[in-house]
C-alpha cells in the first residue's frame, strides 16, 4: 500500500502474521520523523505519531505491557 505522508509517497507494510487476504491488517509507514498506522478496512483514517514514540510503543508491546488488552 502506498500513501502520502506530508506529500511524500510512502510504502506502508503489514506484519507477516497478518491476514493473507489483507483483511484485519494494520499497516505502518514512516517518512521523516512521522509514522502512521492505517487499518486495512478503513485506510482513510490514520493514527499519526513520531518515529521515536512508535519505537517506545513497540518496545512496550514486545515487553508485554499491553497483553492484558488482547487476551
mmJSON file of the N, C-alpha and C atoms, coordinates in Angstrom:
{"data_MODEL":{"atom_site":{
"group_PDB":["ATOM","ATOM","ATOM","ATOM","ATOM","ATOM","ATOM","ATOM","ATOM","ATOM","ATOM","ATOM","ATOM","ATOM","ATOM","ATOM","ATOM","ATOM","ATOM","ATOM","ATOM","ATOM","ATOM","ATOM","ATOM","ATOM","ATOM","ATOM","ATOM","ATOM","ATOM","ATOM","ATOM","ATOM","ATOM","ATOM","ATOM","ATOM","ATOM","ATOM","ATOM","ATOM","ATOM","ATOM","ATOM","ATOM","ATOM","ATOM","ATOM","ATOM","ATOM","ATOM","ATOM","ATOM","ATOM","ATOM","ATOM","ATOM","ATOM","ATOM","ATOM","ATOM","ATOM","ATOM","ATOM","ATOM","ATOM","ATOM","ATOM","ATOM","ATOM","ATOM","ATOM","ATOM","ATOM","ATOM","ATOM","ATOM","ATOM","ATOM","ATOM","ATOM","ATOM","ATOM","ATOM","ATOM","ATOM","ATOM","ATOM","ATOM","ATOM","ATOM","ATOM","ATOM","ATOM","ATOM","ATOM","ATOM","ATOM","ATOM","ATOM","ATOM","ATOM","ATOM","ATOM","ATOM","ATOM","ATOM","ATOM","ATOM","ATOM","ATOM","ATOM","ATOM","ATOM","ATOM","ATOM","ATOM","ATOM","ATOM","ATOM","ATOM","ATOM","ATOM","ATOM","ATOM","ATOM","ATOM","ATOM","ATOM","ATOM","ATOM","ATOM","ATOM","ATOM","ATOM","ATOM","ATOM","ATOM","ATOM","ATOM","ATOM","ATOM","ATOM","ATOM","ATOM","ATOM","ATOM","ATOM","ATOM","ATOM","ATOM","ATOM","ATOM","ATOM","ATOM","ATOM","ATOM","ATOM","ATOM","ATOM","ATOM","ATOM","ATOM","ATOM","ATOM","ATOM","ATOM","ATOM","ATOM","ATOM","ATOM","ATOM","ATOM","ATOM","ATOM","ATOM","ATOM","ATOM","ATOM","ATOM","ATOM","ATOM","ATOM","ATOM","ATOM","ATOM","ATOM","ATOM","ATOM","ATOM","ATOM","ATOM","ATOM","ATOM","ATOM","ATOM","ATOM","ATOM","ATOM","ATOM","ATOM","ATOM","ATOM","ATOM","ATOM","ATOM","ATOM","ATOM","ATOM","ATOM","ATOM","ATOM"],
"id":[1,2,3,4,5,6,7,8,9,10,11,12,13,14,15,16,17,18,19,20,21,22,23,24,25,26,27,28,29,30,31,32,33,34,35,36,37,38,39,40,41,42,43,44,45,46,47,48,49,50,51,52,53,54,55,56,57,58,59,60,61,62,63,64,65,66,67,68,69,70,71,72,73,74,75,76,77,78,79,80,81,82,83,84,85,86,87,88,89,90,91,92,93,94,95,96,97,98,99,100,101,102,103,104,105,106,107,108,109,110,111,112,113,114,115,116,117,118,119,120,121,122,123,124,125,126,127,128,129,130,131,132,133,134,135,136,137,138,139,140,141,142,143,144,145,146,147,148,149,150,151,152,153,154,155,156,157,158,159,160,161,162,163,164,165,166,167,168,169,170,171,172,173,174,175,176,177,178,179,180,181,182,183,184,185,186,187,188,189,190,191,192,193,194,195,196,197,198,199,200,201,202,203,204,205,206,207,208,209,210,211,212,213],
"type_symbol":["N","C","C","N","C","C","N","C","C","N","C","C","N","C","C","N","C","C","N","C","C","N","C","C","N","C","C","N","C","C","N","C","C","N","C","C","N","C","C","N","C","C","N","C","C","N","C","C","N","C","C","N","C","C","N","C","C","N","C","C","N","C","C","N","C","C","N","C","C","N","C","C","N","C","C","N","C","C","N","C","C","N","C","C","N","C","C","N","C","C","N","C","C","N","C","C","N","C","C","N","C","C","N","C","C","N","C","C","N","C","C","N","C","C","N","C","C","N","C","C","N","C","C","N","C","C","N","C","C","N","C","C","N","C","C","N","C","C","N","C","C","N","C","C","N","C","C","N","C","C","N","C","C","N","C","C","N","C","C","N","C","C","N","C","C","N","C","C","N","C","C","N","C","C","N","C","C","N","C","C","N","C","C","N","C","C","N","C","C","N","C","C","N","C","C","N","C","C","N","C","C","N","C","C","N","C","C","N","C","C","N","C","C"],
"label_atom_id":["N","CA","C","N","CA","C","N","CA","C","N","CA","C","N","CA","C","N","CA","C","N","CA","C","N","CA","C","N","CA","C","N","CA","C","N","CA","C","N","CA","C","N","CA","C","N","CA","C","N","CA","C","N","CA","C","N","CA","C","N","CA","C","N","CA","C","N","CA","C","N","CA","C","N","CA","C","N","CA","C","N","CA","C","N","CA","C","N","CA","C","N","CA","C","N","CA","C","N","CA","C","N","CA","C","N","CA","C","N","CA","C","N","CA","C","N","CA","C","N","CA","C","N","CA","C","N","CA","C","N","CA","C","N","CA","C","N","CA","C","N","CA","C","N","CA","C","N","CA","C","N","CA","C","N","CA","C","N","CA","C","N","CA","C","N","CA","C","N","CA","C","N","CA","C","N","CA","C","N","CA","C","N","CA","C","N","CA","C","N","CA","C","N","CA","C","N","CA","C","N","CA","C","N","CA","C","N","CA","C","N","CA","C","N","CA","C","N","CA","C","N","CA","C","N","CA","C","N","CA","C","N","CA","C","N","CA","C","N","CA","C","N","CA","C","N","CA","C"],
"label_alt_id":[null,null,null,null,null,null,null,null,null,null,null,null,null,null,null,null,null,null,null,null,null,null,null,null,null,null,null,null,null,null,null,null,null,null,null,null,null,null,null,null,null,null,null,null,null,null,null,null,null,null,null,null,null,null,null,null,null,null,null,null,null,null,null,null,null,null,null,null,null,null,null,null,null,null,null,null,null,null,null,null,null,null,null,null,null,null,null,null,null,null,null,null,null,null,null,null,null,null,null,null,null,null,null,null,null,null,null,null,null,null,null,null,null,null,null,null,null,null,null,null,null,null,null,null,null,null,null,null,null,null,null,null,null,null,null,null,null,null,null,null,null,null,null,null,null,null,null,null,null,null,null,null,null,null,null,null,null,null,null,null,null,null,null,null,null,null,null,null,null,null,null,null,null,null,null,null,null,null,null,null,null,null,null,null,null,null,null,null,null,null,null,null,null,null,null,null,null,null,null,null,null,null,null,null,null,null,null,null,null,null,null,null,null],
"label_comp_id":["UNK","UNK","UNK","UNK","UNK","UNK","UNK","UNK","UNK","UNK","UNK","UNK","UNK","UNK","UNK","UNK","UNK","UNK","UNK","UNK","UNK","UNK","UNK","UNK","UNK","UNK","UNK","UNK","UNK","UNK","UNK","UNK","UNK","UNK","UNK","UNK","UNK","UNK","UNK","UNK","UNK","UNK","UNK","UNK","UNK","UNK","UNK","UNK","UNK","UNK","UNK","UNK","UNK","UNK","UNK","UNK","UNK","UNK","UNK","UNK","UNK","UNK","UNK","UNK","UNK","UNK","UNK","UNK","UNK","UNK","UNK","UNK","UNK","UNK","UNK","UNK","UNK","UNK","UNK","UNK","UNK","UNK","UNK","UNK","UNK","UNK","UNK","UNK","UNK","UNK","UNK","UNK","UNK","UNK","UNK","UNK","UNK","UNK","UNK","UNK","UNK","UNK","UNK","UNK","UNK","UNK","UNK","UNK","UNK","UNK","UNK","UNK","UNK","UNK","UNK","UNK","UNK","UNK","UNK","UNK","UNK","UNK","UNK","UNK","UNK","UNK","UNK","UNK","UNK","UNK","UNK","UNK","UNK","UNK","UNK","UNK","UNK","UNK","UNK","UNK","UNK","UNK","UNK","UNK","UNK","UNK","UNK","UNK","UNK","UNK","UNK","UNK","UNK","UNK","UNK","UNK","UNK","UNK","UNK","UNK","UNK","UNK","UNK","UNK","UNK","UNK","UNK","UNK","UNK","UNK","UNK","UNK","UNK","UNK","UNK","UNK","UNK","UNK","UNK","UNK","UNK","UNK","UNK","UNK","UNK","UNK","UNK","UNK","UNK","UNK","UNK","UNK","UNK","UNK","UNK","UNK","UNK","UNK","UNK","UNK","UNK","UNK","UNK","UNK","UNK","UNK","UNK","UNK","UNK","UNK","UNK","UNK","UNK"],
"label_asym_id":["A","A","A","A","A","A","A","A","A","A","A","A","A","A","A","A","A","A","A","A","A","A","A","A","A","A","A","A","A","A","A","A","A","A","A","A","A","A","A","A","A","A","A","A","A","A","A","A","A","A","A","A","A","A","A","A","A","A","A","A","A","A","A","A","A","A","A","A","A","A","A","A","A","A","A","A","A","A","A","A","A","A","A","A","A","A","A","A","A","A","A","A","A","A","A","A","A","A","A","A","A","A","A","A","A","A","A","A","A","A","A","A","A","A","A","A","A","A","A","A","A","A","A","A","A","A","A","A","A","A","A","A","A","A","A","A","A","A","A","A","A","A","A","A","A","A","A","A","A","A","A","A","A","A","A","A","A","A","A","A","A","A","A","A","A","A","A","A","A","A","A","A","A","A","A","A","A","A","A","A","A","A","A","A","A","A","A","A","A","A","A","A","A","A","A","A","A","A","A","A","A","A","A","A","A","A","A","A","A","A","A","A","A"],
"label_entity_id":["1","1","1","1","1","1","1","1","1","1","1","1","1","1","1","1","1","1","1","1","1","1","1","1","1","1","1","1","1","1","1","1","1","1","1","1","1","1","1","1","1","1","1","1","1","1","1","1","1","1","1","1","1","1","1","1","1","1","1","1","1","1","1","1","1","1","1","1","1","1","1","1","1","1","1","1","1","1","1","1","1","1","1","1","1","1","1","1","1","1","1","1","1","1","1","1","1","1","1","1","1","1","1","1","1","1","1","1","1","1","1","1","1","1","1","1","1","1","1","1","1","1","1","1","1","1","1","1","1","1","1","1","1","1","1","1","1","1","1","1","1","1","1","1","1","1","1","1","1","1","1","1","1","1","1","1","1","1","1","1","1","1","1","1","1","1","1","1","1","1","1","1","1","1","1","1","1","1","1","1","1","1","1","1","1","1","1","1","1","1","1","1","1","1","1","1","1","1","1","1","1","1","1","1","1","1","1","1","1","1","1","1","1"],
"label_seq_id":[1,1,1,2,2,2,3,3,3,4,4,4,5,5,5,6,6,6,7,7,7,8,8,8,9,9,9,10,10,10,11,11,11,12,12,12,13,13,13,14,14,14,15,15,15,16,16,16,17,17,17,18,18,18,19,19,19,20,20,20,21,21,21,22,22,22,23,23,23,24,24,24,25,25,25,26,26,26,27,27,27,28,28,28,29,29,29,30,30,30,31,31,31,32,32,32,33,33,33,34,34,34,35,35,35,36,36,36,37,37,37,38,38,38,39,39,39,40,40,40,41,41,41,42,42,42,43,43,43,44,44,44,45,45,45,46,46,46,47,47,47,48,48,48,49,49,49,50,50,50,51,51,51,52,52,52,53,53,53,54,54,54,55,55,55,56,56,56,57,57,57,58,58,58,59,59,59,60,60,60,61,61,61,62,62,62,63,63,63,64,64,64,65,65,65,66,66,66,67,67,67,68,68,68,69,69,69,70,70,70,71,71,71],
"pdbx_PDB_ins_code":[null,null,null,null,null,null,null,null,null,null,null,null,null,null,null,null,null,null,null,null,null,null,null,null,null,null,null,null,null,null,null,null,null,null,null,null,null,null,null,null,null,null,null,null,null,null,null,null,null,null,null,null,null,null,null,null,null,null,null,null,null,null,null,null,null,null,null,null,null,null,null,null,null,null,null,null,null,null,null,null,null,null,null,null,null,null,null,null,null,null,null,null,null,null,null,null,null,null,null,null,null,null,null,null,null,null,null,null,null,null,null,null,null,null,null,null,null,null,null,null,null,null,null,null,null,null,null,null,null,null,null,null,null,null,null,null,null,null,null,null,null,null,null,null,null,null,null,null,null,null,null,null,null,null,null,null,null,null,null,null,null,null,null,null,null,null,null,null,null,null,null,null,null,null,null,null,null,null,null,null,null,null,null,null,null,null,null,null,null,null,null,null,null,null,null,null,null,null,null,null,null,null,null,null,null,null,null,null,null,null,null,null,null],
"Cartn_x":[0.849,0.0,0.899,0.578,1.297,0.334,0.77,0.037,1.015,0.499,1.351,1.396,2.587,2.778,3.425,2.706,3.181,3.68,2.951,3.271,4.288,4.864,5.871,5.23,5.28,4.756,5.512,4.766,5.365,4.783,5.646,5.187,4.788,3.613,3.128,3.244,3.653,3.838,2.976,2.705,1.949,2.782,2.429,3.114,2.941,3.937,3.833,2.798,2.384,1.369,-0.045,-0.18,-1.497,-2.232,-3.512,-4.375,-3.844,-3.752,-3.189,-3.968,-5.27,-6.109,-6.112,-5.342,-5.299,-6.43,-7.173,-8.261,-7.751,-8.336,-7.979,-6.482,-5.925,-4.492,-4.253,-3.118,-2.656,-1.379,-1.394,-0.239,0.517,1.845,2.683,3.569,3.669,4.554,5.221,6.378,7.089,7.829,7.842,8.572,9.084,10.376,10.95,10.787,10.295,10.078,8.628,7.815,6.39,6.14,5.366,4.924,3.408,2.806,1.36,0.989,-0.123,-0.709,-2.078,-2.371,-3.606,-4.231,-5.535,-6.237,-6.632,-6.596,-6.913,-8.363,-9.277,-10.688,-11.117,-10.236,-10.546,-9.255,-8.673,-7.358,-7.336,-8.505,-8.521,-8.287,-8.359,-8.156,-6.811,-5.978,-4.648,-4.39,-3.575,-3.019,-1.634,-1.348,-0.065,0.703,1.989,2.858,4.286,5.222,6.627,7.247,8.329,9.022,9.492,9.991,10.508,9.394,8.21,7.096,6.633,6.609,6.233,7.244,8.519,9.558,9.365,9.04,8.801,7.57,6.528,5.327,5.649,6.395,6.764,7.585,8.498,9.275,8.352,7.357,6.402,5.576,5.176,4.401,5.231,6.486,7.362,7.558,7.556,7.754,6.483,5.355,4.107,3.248,3.583,2.849,1.361,0.973,-0.418,-1.107,-0.457,-1.008,-2.401,-2.64,-3.942,-5.073,-4.746,-5.763,-6.232,-5.462,-5.791,-6.01,-5.942,-6.121,-7.542],
"Cartn_y":[-1.167,0.0,1.237,2.181,3.456,4.561,5.396,6.584,7.731,8.941,10.112,10.488,10.732,11.324,12.679,13.725,15.093,15.291,14.742,14.918,13.947,13.104,12.148,10.772,10.187,8.831,7.871,7.125,6.277,4.875,3.885,2.497,2.094,1.523,1.001,-0.514,-1.093,-2.538,-3.103,-4.404,-5.085,-6.247,-6.723,-7.85,-9.111,-9.949,-11.225,-12.142,-11.825,-12.634,-12.116,-11.045,-10.509,-11.432,-11.196,-11.983,-11.931,-13.065,-13.149,-12.354,-12.212,-11.505,-10.0,-9.515,-8.092,-7.607,-8.53,-8.17,-8.123,-7.268,-7.153,-6.925,-6.042,-5.758,-4.332,-4.128,-2.813,-2.551,-1.506,-1.128,-0.002,-0.007,1.023,1.611,2.943,3.637,4.791,5.209,6.321,7.12,8.424,9.345,10.475,10.762,11.758,11.276,12.141,11.745,11.353,11.232,10.931,9.454,8.814,7.435,7.423,6.608,6.459,4.987,4.703,3.368,3.472,2.548,2.582,1.19,1.116,-0.157,-0.498,-1.779,-2.205,-1.916,-2.007,-1.81,-0.347,0.569,1.994,2.783,2.675,3.27,4.795,5.441,6.902,7.491,6.654,7.113,6.588,7.495,7.098,7.607,6.854,7.327,7.84,9.06,9.682,9.961,9.626,9.867,10.065,10.229,10.334,8.944,8.813,7.522,7.116,8.083,7.746,7.271,7.881,7.413,6.035,5.787,4.466,3.421,3.761,2.829,2.476,3.475,3.201,2.322,2.558,1.735,0.288,0.101,-1.253,-1.951,-1.237,-1.825,-2.286,-1.468,-1.85,-3.055,-3.101,-4.247,-5.523,-5.44,-6.61,-7.072,-6.121,-6.448,-6.964,-6.937,-7.459,-6.44,-5.15,-4.113,-4.073,-4.551,-4.434,-5.789,-6.842,-8.187,-8.326,-7.675,-7.79,-7.183,-6.37,-5.751,-6.653,-7.663,-8.508,-9.976,-10.28,-11.702,-11.998],
"Cartn_z":[0.0,0.0,0.0,-0.859,-0.911,-0.483,0.454,0.904,0.973,0.925,1.119,2.591,3.079,4.398,4.152,4.461,4.236,2.807,1.842,0.43,-0.128,0.697,0.236,0.068,-1.135,-1.311,-0.383,0.406,1.431,1.337,1.363,1.35,2.765,2.881,4.153,4.118,5.229,5.305,6.426,6.336,7.376,7.891,9.044,9.65,8.808,8.802,8.088,8.736,9.96,10.629,10.373,9.596,9.27,8.31,8.166,7.287,5.856,5.193,3.847,2.813,2.996,2.031,2.262,3.239,3.52,4.394,5.001,5.894,7.33,8.129,9.539,9.734,8.913,8.982,9.462,10.07,10.45,9.67,8.874,8.069,8.764,8.629,9.228,8.147,8.141,7.219,7.933,7.438,8.057,6.998,7.208,6.342,7.215,7.115,8.017,9.439,10.332,11.722,11.983,10.929,11.089,10.787,11.661,11.441,11.474,10.607,10.584,10.628,11.291,11.331,10.682,9.758,8.985,9.001,9.218,9.178,7.745,7.405,6.041,5.671,6.633,6.307,6.331,6.731,6.718,6.473,5.283,5.034,4.992,5.018,5.017,6.408,7.437,8.801,9.287,9.782,10.234,11.642,12.364,13.625,13.29,13.696,13.374,14.653,14.633,15.777,15.256,16.151,15.734,15.702,14.961,14.922,16.316,17.099,18.42,19.354,19.289,20.116,19.672,18.366,17.873,18.339,18.315,18.771,20.244,21.091,22.517,22.697,21.889,21.959,21.592,20.52,20.092,21.166,21.791,22.889,24.012,24.352,25.389,24.986,23.715,23.223,23.295,22.905,22.977,24.412,25.35,26.763,27.424,26.691,27.23,27.957,27.844,28.565,28.227,27.049,26.605,26.459,26.88,26.722,27.328,28.43,29.104,28.27,27.274,26.439,25.316,24.95,23.803,24.156,25.407,25.774,26.165],
"occupancy":[1.0,1.0,1.0,1.0,1.0,1.0,1.0,1.0,1.0,1.0,1.0,1.0,1.0,1.0,1.0,1.0,1.0,1.0,1.0,1.0,1.0,1.0,1.0,1.0,1.0,1.0,1.0,1.0,1.0,1.0,1.0,1.0,1.0,1.0,1.0,1.0,1.0,1.0,1.0,1.0,1.0,1.0,1.0,1.0,1.0,1.0,1.0,1.0,1.0,1.0,1.0,1.0,1.0,1.0,1.0,1.0,1.0,1.0,1.0,1.0,1.0,1.0,1.0,1.0,1.0,1.0,1.0,1.0,1.0,1.0,1.0,1.0,1.0,1.0,1.0,1.0,1.0,1.0,1.0,1.0,1.0,1.0,1.0,1.0,1.0,1.0,1.0,1.0,1.0,1.0,1.0,1.0,1.0,1.0,1.0,1.0,1.0,1.0,1.0,1.0,1.0,1.0,1.0,1.0,1.0,1.0,1.0,1.0,1.0,1.0,1.0,1.0,1.0,1.0,1.0,1.0,1.0,1.0,1.0,1.0,1.0,1.0,1.0,1.0,1.0,1.0,1.0,1.0,1.0,1.0,1.0,1.0,1.0,1.0,1.0,1.0,1.0,1.0,1.0,1.0,1.0,1.0,1.0,1.0,1.0,1.0,1.0,1.0,1.0,1.0,1.0,1.0,1.0,1.0,1.0,1.0,1.0,1.0,1.0,1.0,1.0,1.0,1.0,1.0,1.0,1.0,1.0,1.0,1.0,1.0,1.0,1.0,1.0,1.0,1.0,1.0,1.0,1.0,1.0,1.0,1.0,1.0,1.0,1.0,1.0,1.0,1.0,1.0,1.0,1.0,1.0,1.0,1.0,1.0,1.0,1.0,1.0,1.0,1.0,1.0,1.0,1.0,1.0,1.0,1.0,1.0,1.0,1.0,1.0,1.0,1.0,1.0,1.0],
"B_iso_or_equiv":[0.0,0.0,0.0,0.0,0.0,0.0,0.0,0.0,0.0,0.0,0.0,0.0,0.0,0.0,0.0,0.0,0.0,0.0,0.0,0.0,0.0,0.0,0.0,0.0,0.0,0.0,0.0,0.0,0.0,0.0,0.0,0.0,0.0,0.0,0.0,0.0,0.0,0.0,0.0,0.0,0.0,0.0,0.0,0.0,0.0,0.0,0.0,0.0,0.0,0.0,0.0,0.0,0.0,0.0,0.0,0.0,0.0,0.0,0.0,0.0,0.0,0.0,0.0,0.0,0.0,0.0,0.0,0.0,0.0,0.0,0.0,0.0,0.0,0.0,0.0,0.0,0.0,0.0,0.0,0.0,0.0,0.0,0.0,0.0,0.0,0.0,0.0,0.0,0.0,0.0,0.0,0.0,0.0,0.0,0.0,0.0,0.0,0.0,0.0,0.0,0.0,0.0,0.0,0.0,0.0,0.0,0.0,0.0,0.0,0.0,0.0,0.0,0.0,0.0,0.0,0.0,0.0,0.0,0.0,0.0,0.0,0.0,0.0,0.0,0.0,0.0,0.0,0.0,0.0,0.0,0.0,0.0,0.0,0.0,0.0,0.0,0.0,0.0,0.0,0.0,0.0,0.0,0.0,0.0,0.0,0.0,0.0,0.0,0.0,0.0,0.0,0.0,0.0,0.0,0.0,0.0,0.0,0.0,0.0,0.0,0.0,0.0,0.0,0.0,0.0,0.0,0.0,0.0,0.0,0.0,0.0,0.0,0.0,0.0,0.0,0.0,0.0,0.0,0.0,0.0,0.0,0.0,0.0,0.0,0.0,0.0,0.0,0.0,0.0,0.0,0.0,0.0,0.0,0.0,0.0,0.0,0.0,0.0,0.0,0.0,0.0,0.0,0.0,0.0,0.0,0.0,0.0,0.0,0.0,0.0,0.0,0.0,0.0],
"pdbx_formal_charge":[null,null,null,null,null,null,null,null,null,null,null,null,null,null,null,null,null,null,null,null,null,null,null,null,null,null,null,null,null,null,null,null,null,null,null,null,null,null,null,null,null,null,null,null,null,null,null,null,null,null,null,null,null,null,null,null,null,null,null,null,null,null,null,null,null,null,null,null,null,null,null,null,null,null,null,null,null,null,null,null,null,null,null,null,null,null,null,null,null,null,null,null,null,null,null,null,null,null,null,null,null,null,null,null,null,null,null,null,null,null,null,null,null,null,null,null,null,null,null,null,null,null,null,null,null,null,null,null,null,null,null,null,null,null,null,null,null,null,null,null,null,null,null,null,null,null,null,null,null,null,null,null,null,null,null,null,null,null,null,null,null,null,null,null,null,null,null,null,null,null,null,null,null,null,null,null,null,null,null,null,null,null,null,null,null,null,null,null,null,null,null,null,null,null,null,null,null,null,null,null,null,null,null,null,null,null,null,null,null,null,null,null,null],
"auth_seq_id":[1,1,1,2,2,2,3,3,3,4,4,4,5,5,5,6,6,6,7,7,7,8,8,8,9,9,9,10,10,10,11,11,11,12,12,12,13,13,13,14,14,14,15,15,15,16,16,16,17,17,17,18,18,18,19,19,19,20,20,20,21,21,21,22,22,22,23,23,23,24,24,24,25,25,25,26,26,26,27,27,27,28,28,28,29,29,29,30,30,30,31,31,31,32,32,32,33,33,33,34,34,34,35,35,35,36,36,36,37,37,37,38,38,38,39,39,39,40,40,40,41,41,41,42,42,42,43,43,43,44,44,44,45,45,45,46,46,46,47,47,47,48,48,48,49,49,49,50,50,50,51,51,51,52,52,52,53,53,53,54,54,54,55,55,55,56,56,56,57,57,57,58,58,58,59,59,59,60,60,60,61,61,61,62,62,62,63,63,63,64,64,64,65,65,65,66,66,66,67,67,67,68,68,68,69,69,69,70,70,70,71,71,71],
"auth_comp_id":["UNK","UNK","UNK","UNK","UNK","UNK","UNK","UNK","UNK","UNK","UNK","UNK","UNK","UNK","UNK","UNK","UNK","UNK","UNK","UNK","UNK","UNK","UNK","UNK","UNK","UNK","UNK","UNK","UNK","UNK","UNK","UNK","UNK","UNK","UNK","UNK","UNK","UNK","UNK","UNK","UNK","UNK","UNK","UNK","UNK","UNK","UNK","UNK","UNK","UNK","UNK","UNK","UNK","UNK","UNK","UNK","UNK","UNK","UNK","UNK","UNK","UNK","UNK","UNK","UNK","UNK","UNK","UNK","UNK","UNK","UNK","UNK","UNK","UNK","UNK","UNK","UNK","UNK","UNK","UNK","UNK","UNK","UNK","UNK","UNK","UNK","UNK","UNK","UNK","UNK","UNK","UNK","UNK","UNK","UNK","UNK","UNK","UNK","UNK","UNK","UNK","UNK","UNK","UNK","UNK","UNK","UNK","UNK","UNK","UNK","UNK","UNK","UNK","UNK","UNK","UNK","UNK","UNK","UNK","UNK","UNK","UNK","UNK","UNK","UNK","UNK","UNK","UNK","UNK","UNK","UNK","UNK","UNK","UNK","UNK","UNK","UNK","UNK","UNK","UNK","UNK","UNK","UNK","UNK","UNK","UNK","UNK","UNK","UNK","UNK","UNK","UNK","UNK","UNK","UNK","UNK","UNK","UNK","UNK","UNK","UNK","UNK","UNK","UNK","UNK","UNK","UNK","UNK","UNK","UNK","UNK","UNK","UNK","UNK","UNK","UNK","UNK","UNK","UNK","UNK","UNK","UNK","UNK","UNK","UNK","UNK","UNK","UNK","UNK","UNK","UNK","UNK","UNK","UNK","UNK","UNK","UNK","UNK","UNK","UNK","UNK","UNK","UNK","UNK","UNK","UNK","UNK","UNK","UNK","UNK","UNK","UNK","UNK"],
"auth_asym_id":["A","A","A","A","A","A","A","A","A","A","A","A","A","A","A","A","A","A","A","A","A","A","A","A","A","A","A","A","A","A","A","A","A","A","A","A","A","A","A","A","A","A","A","A","A","A","A","A","A","A","A","A","A","A","A","A","A","A","A","A","A","A","A","A","A","A","A","A","A","A","A","A","A","A","A","A","A","A","A","A","A","A","A","A","A","A","A","A","A","A","A","A","A","A","A","A","A","A","A","A","A","A","A","A","A","A","A","A","A","A","A","A","A","A","A","A","A","A","A","A","A","A","A","A","A","A","A","A","A","A","A","A","A","A","A","A","A","A","A","A","A","A","A","A","A","A","A","A","A","A","A","A","A","A","A","A","A","A","A","A","A","A","A","A","A","A","A","A","A","A","A","A","A","A","A","A","A","A","A","A","A","A","A","A","A","A","A","A","A","A","A","A","A","A","A","A","A","A","A","A","A","A","A","A","A","A","A","A","A","A","A","A","A"],
"auth_atom_id":["N","CA","C","N","CA","C","N","CA","C","N","CA","C","N","CA","C","N","CA","C","N","CA","C","N","CA","C","N","CA","C","N","CA","C","N","CA","C","N","CA","C","N","CA","C","N","CA","C","N","CA","C","N","CA","C","N","CA","C","N","CA","C","N","CA","C","N","CA","C","N","CA","C","N","CA","C","N","CA","C","N","CA","C","N","CA","C","N","CA","C","N","CA","C","N","CA","C","N","CA","C","N","CA","C","N","CA","C","N","CA","C","N","CA","C","N","CA","C","N","CA","C","N","CA","C","N","CA","C","N","CA","C","N","CA","C","N","CA","C","N","CA","C","N","CA","C","N","CA","C","N","CA","C","N","CA","C","N","CA","C","N","CA","C","N","CA","C","N","CA","C","N","CA","C","N","CA","C","N","CA","C","N","CA","C","N","CA","C","N","CA","C","N","CA","C","N","CA","C","N","CA","C","N","CA","C","N","CA","C","N","CA","C","N","CA","C","N","CA","C","N","CA","C","N","CA","C","N","CA","C","N","CA","C","N","CA","C","N","CA","C","N","CA","C","N","CA","C"],
"pdbx_PDB_model_num":[1,1,1,1,1,1,1,1,1,1,1,1,1,1,1,1,1,1,1,1,1,1,1,1,1,1,1,1,1,1,1,1,1,1,1,1,1,1,1,1,1,1,1,1,1,1,1,1,1,1,1,1,1,1,1,1,1,1,1,1,1,1,1,1,1,1,1,1,1,1,1,1,1,1,1,1,1,1,1,1,1,1,1,1,1,1,1,1,1,1,1,1,1,1,1,1,1,1,1,1,1,1,1,1,1,1,1,1,1,1,1,1,1,1,1,1,1,1,1,1,1,1,1,1,1,1,1,1,1,1,1,1,1,1,1,1,1,1,1,1,1,1,1,1,1,1,1,1,1,1,1,1,1,1,1,1,1,1,1,1,1,1,1,1,1,1,1,1,1,1,1,1,1,1,1,1,1,1,1,1,1,1,1,1,1,1,1,1,1,1,1,1,1,1,1,1,1,1,1,1,1,1,1,1,1,1,1,1,1,1,1,1,1]
}}}
